[in-house]
Amino acid sequence: MTVRLKDFYADWCGPCKTQDPILDELEEEYADVEFEKVDVDEEQDVANEYQVRSLPTLIIENDDGIVDRFVGVTQREDLEDALQKAGA
């Protein structure tokens, strides 16, 4: 099963910069998870498809669909729990 973490962000978003180091650490540890950064200014169609209204928004999905969604800076432990729930 493929597990993906989509990070919806913008360069001007301060909280997004706070979230980045947490995601970088997770990406190193979860080699089997696909991490995708989505710049909402450049990819508005994707942001609209996922109904992203606030930044940062993190969406964890697997082959069955969306498993979890986080809005705002999210702690590492919460993301790890969701990744495991998704099958990572």
N, CA, C and O atoms as a GROMACS GRO file, in nm:
protein
  352
    1MET      N    1   0.084  -0.118   0.000
    1MET     CA    2   0.000   0.000   0.000
    1MET      C    3   0.089   0.125   0.000
    1MET      O    4   0.185   0.134   0.077
    2THR      N    5   0.056   0.217  -0.084
    2THR     CA    6   0.131   0.342  -0.094
    2THR      C    7   0.074   0.444   0.005
    2THR      O    8  -0.046   0.467   0.009
    3VAL      N    9   0.163   0.504   0.084
    3VAL     CA   10   0.124   0.609   0.177
    3VAL      C   11   0.188   0.738   0.130
    3VAL      O   12   0.308   0.743   0.101
    4ARG      N   13   0.107   0.845   0.123
    4ARG     CA   14   0.155   0.975   0.079
    4ARG      C   15   0.124   1.082   0.184
    4ARG      O   16   0.019   1.079   0.248
    5LEU      N   17   0.216   1.174   0.201
    5LEU     CA   18   0.193   1.291   0.284
    5LEU      C   19   0.205   1.412   0.193
    5LEU      O   20   0.312   1.440   0.140
    6LYS      N   21   0.096   1.483   0.176
    6LYS     CA   22   0.095   1.604   0.092
    6LYS      C   23   0.104   1.725   0.184
    6LYS      O   24   0.022   1.742   0.275
    7ASP      N   25   0.204   1.808   0.160
    7ASP     CA   26   0.228   1.929   0.238
    7ASP      C   27   0.188   2.049   0.153
    7ASP      O   28   0.260   2.086   0.060
    8PHE      N   29   0.074   2.109   0.185
    8PHE     CA   30   0.027   2.228   0.114
    8PHE      C   31   0.085   2.350   0.186
    8PHE      O   32   0.060   2.371   0.304
    9TYR      N   33   0.162   2.430   0.111
    9TYR     CA   34   0.236   2.541   0.171
    9TYR      C   35   0.243   2.658   0.072
    9TYR      O   36   0.200   2.647  -0.042
   10ALA      N   37   0.300   2.770   0.120
   10ALA     CA   38   0.334   2.884   0.034
   10ALA      C   39   0.463   2.944   0.089
   10ALA      O   40   0.491   2.937   0.208
   11ASP      N   41   0.541   3.003   0.000
   11ASP     CA   42   0.669   3.061   0.042
   11ASP      C   43   0.651   3.173   0.145
   11ASP      O   44   0.739   3.194   0.228
   12TRP      N   45   0.538   3.245   0.139
   12TRP     CA   46   0.514   3.358   0.229
   12TRP      C   47   0.455   3.314   0.363
   12TRP      O   48   0.431   3.399   0.450
   13CYS      N   49   0.431   3.187   0.382
   13CYS     CA   50   0.363   3.134   0.501
   13CYS      C   51   0.463   3.107   0.614
   13CYS      O   52   0.543   3.014   0.604
   14GLY      N   53   0.458   3.187   0.720
   14GLY     CA   54   0.548   3.170   0.834
   14GLY      C   55   0.531   3.034   0.903
   14GLY      O   56   0.630   2.965   0.926
   15PRO      N   57   0.407   2.995   0.938
   15PRO     CA   58   0.389   2.865   1.003
   15PRO      C   59   0.438   2.748   0.917
   15PRO      O   60   0.479   2.645   0.970
   16CYS      N   61   0.434   2.764   0.785
   16CYS     CA   62   0.485   2.657   0.697
   16CYS      C   63   0.634   2.636   0.719
   16CYS      O   64   0.683   2.523   0.716
   17LYS      N   65   0.705   2.745   0.742
   17LYS     CA   66   0.849   2.735   0.767
   17LYS      C   67   0.877   2.666   0.901
   17LYS      O   68   0.979   2.599   0.917
   18THR      N   69   0.787   2.683   0.997
   18THR     CA   70   0.798   2.614   1.126
   18THR      C   71   0.775   2.465   1.108
   18THR      O   72   0.838   2.384   1.176
   19GLN      N   73   0.685   2.429   1.018
   19GLN     CA   74   0.650   2.288   0.995
   19GLN      C   75   0.761   2.214   0.921
   19GLN      O   76   0.778   2.093   0.941
   20ASP      N   77   0.835   2.282   0.836
   20ASP     CA   78   0.934   2.218   0.749
   20ASP      C   79   1.034   2.126   0.820
   20ASP      O   80   1.055   2.014   0.774
   21PRO      N   81   1.098   2.168   0.931
   21PRO     CA   82   1.196   2.079   0.994
   21PRO      C   83   1.134   1.948   1.044
   21PRO      O   84   1.199   1.844   1.039
   22ILE      N   85   1.010   1.953   1.090
   22ILE     CA   86   0.942   1.831   1.135
   22ILE      C   87   0.922   1.737   1.017
   22ILE      O   88   0.946   1.616   1.029
   23LEU      N   89   0.879   1.792   0.905
   23LEU     CA   90   0.856   1.709   0.786
   23LEU      C   91   0.988   1.653   0.732
   23LEU      O   92   0.994   1.539   0.686
   24ASP      N   93   1.093   1.734   0.738
   24ASP     CA   94   1.225   1.688   0.691
   24ASP      C   95   1.272   1.567   0.772
   24ASP      O   96   1.324   1.471   0.716
   25GLU      N   97   1.253   1.572   0.904
   25GLU     CA   98   1.292   1.460   0.989
   25GLU      C   99   1.211   1.335   0.956
   25GLU      O  100   1.266   1.225   0.944
   26LEU      N  101   1.080   1.352   0.939
   26LEU     CA  102   0.994   1.238   0.908
   26LEU      C  103   1.031   1.177   0.774
   26LEU      O  104   1.030   1.055   0.758
   27GLU      N  105   1.064   1.262   0.677
   27GLU     CA  106   1.099   1.212   0.544
   27GLU      C  107   1.223   1.124   0.549
   27GLU      O  108   1.234   1.027   0.474
   28GLU      N  109   1.318   1.159   0.637
   28GLU     CA  110   1.438   1.078   0.652
   28GLU      C  111   1.406   0.942   0.714
   28GLU      O  112   1.466   0.840   0.678
   29GLU      N  113   1.312   0.940   0.807
   29GLU     CA  114   1.282   0.818   0.882
   29GLU      C  115   1.182   0.726   0.811
   29GLU      O  116   1.186   0.605   0.829
   30TYR      N  117   1.093   0.784   0.733
   30TYR     CA  118   0.989   0.706   0.666
   30TYR      C  119   1.018   0.698   0.516
   30TYR      O  120   0.955   0.767   0.436
   31ALA      N  121   1.114   0.615   0.482
   31ALA     CA  122   1.156   0.604   0.342
   31ALA      C  123   1.047   0.548   0.252
   31ALA      O  124   1.048   0.571   0.131
   32ASP      N  125   0.953   0.474   0.310
   32ASP     CA  126   0.847   0.412   0.231
   32ASP      C  127   0.729   0.506   0.207
   32ASP      O  128   0.635   0.470   0.135
   33VAL      N  129   0.731   0.626   0.265
   33VAL     CA  130   0.624   0.723   0.247
   33VAL      C  131   0.664   0.823   0.139
   33VAL      O  132   0.777   0.872   0.137
   34GLU      N  133   0.570   0.854   0.050
   34GLU     CA  134   0.593   0.955  -0.053
   34GLU      C  135   0.557   1.092   0.005
   34GLU      O  136   0.443   1.117   0.043
   35PHE      N  137   0.655   1.179   0.013
   35PHE     CA  138   0.633   1.316   0.061
   35PHE      C  139   0.621   1.408  -0.060
   35PHE      O  140   0.707   1.407  -0.149
   36GLU      N  141   0.516   1.486  -0.063
   36GLU     CA  142   0.493   1.576  -0.177
   36GLU      C  143   0.463   1.716  -0.124
   36GLU      O  144   0.371   1.736  -0.045
   37LYS      N  145   0.542   1.813  -0.170
   37LYS     CA  146   0.517   1.952  -0.135
   37LYS      C  147   0.434   2.015  -0.247
   37LYS      O  148   0.467   2.003  -0.365
   38VAL      N  149   0.325   2.082  -0.208
   38VAL     CA  150   0.237   2.145  -0.304
   38VAL      C  151   0.231   2.294  -0.273
   38VAL      O  152   0.174   2.336  -0.173
   39ASP      N  153   0.292   2.374  -0.361
   39ASP     CA  154   0.290   2.520  -0.348
   39ASP      C  155   0.153   2.568  -0.395
   39ASP      O  156   0.122   2.560  -0.514
   40VAL      N  157   0.072   2.618  -0.302
   40VAL     CA  158  -0.066   2.654  -0.338
   40VAL      C  159  -0.073   2.772  -0.435
   40VAL      O  160  -0.172   2.787  -0.506
   41ASP      N  161   0.031   2.854  -0.438
   41ASP     CA  162   0.032   2.965  -0.533
   41ASP      C  163   0.054   2.916  -0.676
   41ASP      O  164   0.004   2.976  -0.771
   42GLU      N  165   0.129   2.807  -0.691
   42GLU     CA  166   0.159   2.753  -0.824
   42GLU      C  167   0.064   2.642  -0.866
   42GLU      O  168   0.046   2.616  -0.985
   43GLU      N  169   0.004   2.575  -0.768
   43GLU     CA  170  -0.082   2.460  -0.798
   43GLU      C  171  -0.220   2.477  -0.732
   43GLU      O  172  -0.262   2.394  -0.652
   44GLN      N  173  -0.287   2.586  -0.768
   44GLN     CA  174  -0.416   2.616  -0.708
   44GLN      C  175  -0.520   2.509  -0.738
   44GLN      O  176  -0.608   2.483  -0.656
   45ASP      N  177  -0.510   2.446  -0.855
   45ASP     CA  178  -0.606   2.342  -0.891
   45ASP      C  179  -0.598   2.224  -0.794
   45ASP      O  180  -0.701   2.168  -0.756
   46VAL      N  181  -0.477   2.186  -0.755
   46VAL     CA  182  -0.459   2.075  -0.660
   46VAL      C  183  -0.510   2.117  -0.522
   46VAL      O  184  -0.576   2.040  -0.454
   47ALA      N  185  -0.479   2.240  -0.482
   47ALA     CA  186  -0.526   2.290  -0.352
   47ALA      C  187  -0.679   2.293  -0.349
   47ALA      O  188  -0.739   2.259  -0.248
   48ASN      N  189  -0.740   2.333  -0.458
   48ASN     CA  190  -0.887   2.336  -0.465
   48ASN      C  191  -0.944   2.195  -0.460
   48ASN      O  192  -1.045   2.171  -0.394
   49GLU      N  193  -0.879   2.102  -0.529
   49GLU     CA  194  -0.925   1.963  -0.531
   49GLU      C  195  -0.930   1.906  -0.388
   49GLU      O  196  -1.021   1.831  -0.354
   50TYR      N  197  -0.832   1.943  -0.306
   50TYR     CA  198  -0.825   1.894  -0.168
   50TYR      C  199  -0.892   1.991  -0.070
   50TYR      O  200  -0.884   1.970   0.051
   51GLN      N  201  -0.955   2.094  -0.120
   51GLN     CA  202  -1.028   2.193  -0.040
   51GLN      C  203  -0.940   2.254   0.069
   51GLN      O  204  -0.979   2.264   0.185
   52VAL      N  205  -0.820   2.296   0.029
   52VAL     CA  206  -0.725   2.359   0.121
   52VAL      C  207  -0.763   2.506   0.136
   52VAL      O  208  -0.768   2.580   0.037
   53ARG      N  209  -0.789   2.547   0.260
   53ARG     CA  210  -0.829   2.685   0.287
   53ARG      C  211  -0.731   2.759   0.377
   53ARG      O  212  -0.728   2.882   0.379
   54SER      N  213  -0.650   2.684   0.452
   54SER     CA  214  -0.553   2.743   0.545
   54SER      C  215  -0.420   2.672   0.529
   54SER      O  216  -0.414   2.558   0.483
   55LEU      N  217  -0.312   2.742   0.569
   55LEU     CA  218  -0.178   2.685   0.556
   55LEU      C  219  -0.108   2.686   0.691
   55LEU      O  220  -0.133   2.774   0.773
   56PRO      N  221  -0.022   2.589   0.714
   56PRO     CA  222  -0.003   2.471   0.631
   56PRO      C  223  -0.119   2.372   0.649
   56PRO      O  224  -0.180   2.365   0.755
   57THR      N  225  -0.146   2.296   0.544
   57THR     CA  226  -0.239   2.184   0.552
   57THR      C  227  -0.161   2.059   0.511
   57THR      O  228  -0.094   2.057   0.408
   58LEU      N  229  -0.171   1.956   0.594
   58LEU     CA  230  -0.104   1.830   0.566
   58LEU      C  231  -0.210   1.723   0.550
   58LEU      O  232  -0.298   1.708   0.634
   59ILE      N  233  -0.202   1.650   0.440
   59ILE     CA  234  -0.297   1.544   0.414
   59ILE      C  235  -0.221   1.413   0.399
   59ILE      O  236  -0.127   1.401   0.321
   60ILE      N  237  -0.264   1.315   0.477
   60ILE     CA  238  -0.204   1.181   0.469
   60ILE      C  239  -0.307   1.090   0.404
   60ILE      O  240  -0.422   1.080   0.448
   61GLU      N  241  -0.263   1.025   0.296
   61GLU     CA  242  -0.355   0.937   0.224
   61GLU      C  243  -0.284   0.808   0.187
   61GLU      O  244  -0.162   0.800   0.183
   62ASN      N  245  -0.366   0.707   0.160
   62ASN     CA  246  -0.314   0.581   0.109
   62ASN      C  247  -0.401   0.539  -0.008
   62ASN      O  248  -0.479   0.620  -0.059
   63ASP      N  249  -0.389   0.416  -0.052
   63ASP     CA  250  -0.462   0.372  -0.171
   63ASP      C  251  -0.612   0.377  -0.151
   63ASP      O  252  -0.687   0.380  -0.249
   64ASP      N  253  -0.658   0.379  -0.026
   64ASP     CA  254  -0.801   0.385   0.003
   64ASP      C  255  -0.855   0.527   0.008
   64ASP      O  256  -0.977   0.546   0.012
   65GLY      N  257  -0.768   0.627   0.008
   65GLY     CA  258  -0.812   0.767   0.014
   65GLY      C  259  -0.746   0.840   0.130
   65GLY      O  260  -0.643   0.798   0.181
   66ILE      N  261  -0.807   0.951   0.170
   66ILE     CA  262  -0.752   1.035   0.276
   66ILE      C  263  -0.772   0.967   0.410
   66ILE      O  264  -0.883   0.925   0.446
   67VAL      N  265  -0.662   0.956   0.485
   67VAL     CA  266  -0.664   0.893   0.617
   67VAL      C  267  -0.674   1.000   0.725
   67VAL      O  268  -0.746   0.983   0.823
   68ASP      N  269  -0.601   1.111   0.707
   68ASP     CA  270  -0.602   1.217   0.806
   68ASP      C  271  -0.567   1.349   0.741
   68ASP      O  272  -0.504   1.354   0.636
   69ARG      N  273  -0.611   1.457   0.807
   69ARG     CA  274  -0.590   1.593   0.757
   69ARG      C  275  -0.557   1.681   0.876
   69ARG      O  276  -0.625   1.677   0.978
   70PHE      N  277  -0.450   1.761   0.862
   70PHE     CA  278  -0.408   1.850   0.968
   70PHE      C  279  -0.399   1.992   0.913
   70PHE      O  280  -0.347   2.013   0.804
   71VAL      N  281  -0.450   2.088   0.989
   71VAL     CA  282  -0.444   2.229   0.948
   71VAL      C  283  -0.367   2.304   1.057
   71VAL      O  284  -0.399   2.292   1.176
   72GLY      N  285  -0.267   2.379   1.016
   72GLY     CA  286  -0.182   2.449   1.111
   72GLY      C  287  -0.059   2.364   1.141
   72GLY      O  288  -0.048   2.251   1.095
   73VAL      N  289   0.032   2.421   1.217
   73VAL     CA  290   0.155   2.349   1.252
   73VAL      C  291   0.117   2.226   1.335
   73VAL      O  292   0.046   2.236   1.435
   74THR      N  293   0.165   2.111   1.291
   74THR     CA  294   0.129   1.983   1.353
   74THR      C  295   0.252   1.918   1.414
   74THR      O  296   0.359   1.915   1.353
   75GLN      N  297   0.235   1.868   1.535
   75GLN     CA  298   0.346   1.805   1.605
   75GLN      C  299   0.384   1.672   1.543
   75GLN      O  300   0.301   1.602   1.484
   76ARG      N  301   0.508   1.639   1.556
   76ARG     CA  302   0.565   1.517   1.499
   76ARG      C  303   0.489   1.391   1.543
   76ARG      O  304   0.460   1.304   1.462
   77GLU      N  305   0.457   1.384   1.672
   77GLU     CA  306   0.389   1.265   1.725
   77GLU      C  307   0.254   1.242   1.656
   77GLU      O  308   0.219   1.128   1.624
   78ASP      N  309   0.180   1.349   1.633
   78ASP     CA  310   0.050   1.338   1.568
   78ASP      C  311   0.066   1.287   1.424
   78ASP      O  312  -0.014   1.206   1.377
   79LEU      N  313   0.169   1.336   1.356
   79LEU     CA  314   0.194   1.292   1.219
   79LEU      C  315   0.238   1.147   1.214
   79LEU      O  316   0.197   1.072   1.126
   80GLU      N  317   0.322   1.108   1.310
   80GLU     CA  318   0.367   0.968   1.315
   80GLU      C  319   0.249   0.874   1.339
   80GLU      O  320   0.240   0.769   1.276
   81ASP      N  321   0.159   0.912   1.429
   81ASP     CA  322   0.040   0.831   1.456
   81ASP      C  323  -0.043   0.814   1.329
   81ASP      O  324  -0.090   0.704   1.298
   82ALA      N  325  -0.062   0.924   1.256
   82ALA     CA  326  -0.143   0.919   1.134
   82ALA      C  327  -0.074   0.837   1.025
   82ALA      O  328  -0.140   0.763   0.952
   83LEU      N  329   0.058   0.849   1.014
   83LEU     CA  330   0.131   0.771   0.914
   83LEU      C  331   0.118   0.621   0.943
   83LEU      O  332   0.100   0.540   0.852
   84GLN      N  333   0.127   0.586   1.070
   84GLN     CA  334   0.113   0.445   1.107
   84GLN      C  335  -0.029   0.396   1.080
   84GLN      O  336  -0.049   0.284   1.034
   85LYS      N  337  -0.128   0.481   1.110
   85LYS     CA  338  -0.267   0.446   1.084
   85LYS      C  339  -0.290   0.424   0.935
   85LYS      O  340  -0.372   0.341   0.895
   86ALA      N  341  -0.216   0.500   0.852
   86ALA     CA  342  -0.229   0.488   0.707
   86ALA      C  343  -0.159   0.365   0.650
   86ALA      O  344  -0.182   0.327   0.534
   87GLY      N  345  -0.072   0.303   0.731
   87GLY     CA  346  -0.004   0.183   0.685
   87GLY      C  347   0.144   0.198   0.663
   87GLY      O  348   0.207   0.110   0.605
   88ALA      N  349   0.202   0.309   0.708
   88ALA     CA  350   0.346   0.331   0.691
   88ALA      C  351   0.426   0.250   0.792
   88ALA      O  352   0.549   0.256   0.792
   0.00000   0.00000   0.00000
